[in-house]
Every structure is written in C-alpha cells, then in structure tokens.
C-alpha cells in the first residue's frame, strides 16, 4: 500500500515545527531548498556585525507572520485550502466545518428516514 501525498504546485513558506527557535530559519531554508546550517550561519553573522537589534526584530516579525507548518501532510487542494483558511481566519474555518457537519447530519437524517419508513422492506433486503 503506497501513500501518495499532495504535492502543491507552488511551495509555501511555513514556520517549521522542527526548528530550534520558532522555526523561522528552518522554514526559510525549506522554502528556498537551502541548507538549514547555512541559513542559521547567515542569521548569526548579521547579528554579530552590528545588525543585532534589527535582525531580532525581523526574526520575531517573521515568526509572527509565517504560518506554522501543517502537522500532517496536506493530501489535496481541499486540505490545503482548509489549512490556509484556518491559519488566516479560525472563525471562517469553524463556520466551514459547521456547514460540512450540518450537511452530513441532513444526509444521515434522510437515510434514517428511508430505512425506518414503513415502506422499507427489510425481509427483501436481508434475504436478497
């Protein structure tokens, strides 16, 4: 059994959940397909050569603006769309989930009505 994961047509910049400090450097390295080690070295060099305060500010702003990496791999465009809507607006995502569960509830009620109706012939269905 092979599992195929959704490969997005474009890469998205996420904060890595495997990062050391908020995952910004690892997220940038993954996005640019660059070494995490060298990304961190570049950040440290900028801080050492007088850019300490601006670099810390940029790092913290990036940590606030970048979405965290999804916990599970996204399998299709629907998953990607939901994750992006959830990270940008949790209220909108919960409304989408509520609508989906309401639709499922209506479908289940319709099935229950058919199965529990007097016209449903159980003997014919079970004995086939």
Phi, psi and omega in degrees: 000115180257141180256124178254124179262154179295125175256108182296150180288338176225145179281150180242141180277116179235153167285131182284143175277351180258011183283165181279304180239099178066355173076015183290309182298316179295321178297317178294317179298317178296319181295318182272359183055051186234160180293134178294321180303310183290328176297317178292320178299316178299316179297317180293319179298317177300320180291322182292320185271046170087001181256028186300303183295313178297323181293319177297318179297315180296319180297314180292321177296318178298320179296325179284325185274330182283136176285146176291149179298140178300145180292316178252150177299142178282131187265336180203181181297326179296316177297316180297316180297317180296315181298316179294322178290325180293317182287336179269325180211102181292329179297315180296320180294319179292326176295320177297316178298318180299315178297319180297316179290327176294319177297317177297319180298318178297319179296317179295320178297320178296318178296317178298320179297320180292313184291325183267002180286158181292334182283345182287124185264098182292319182300315181294321181290318184283324184268352173050000000 
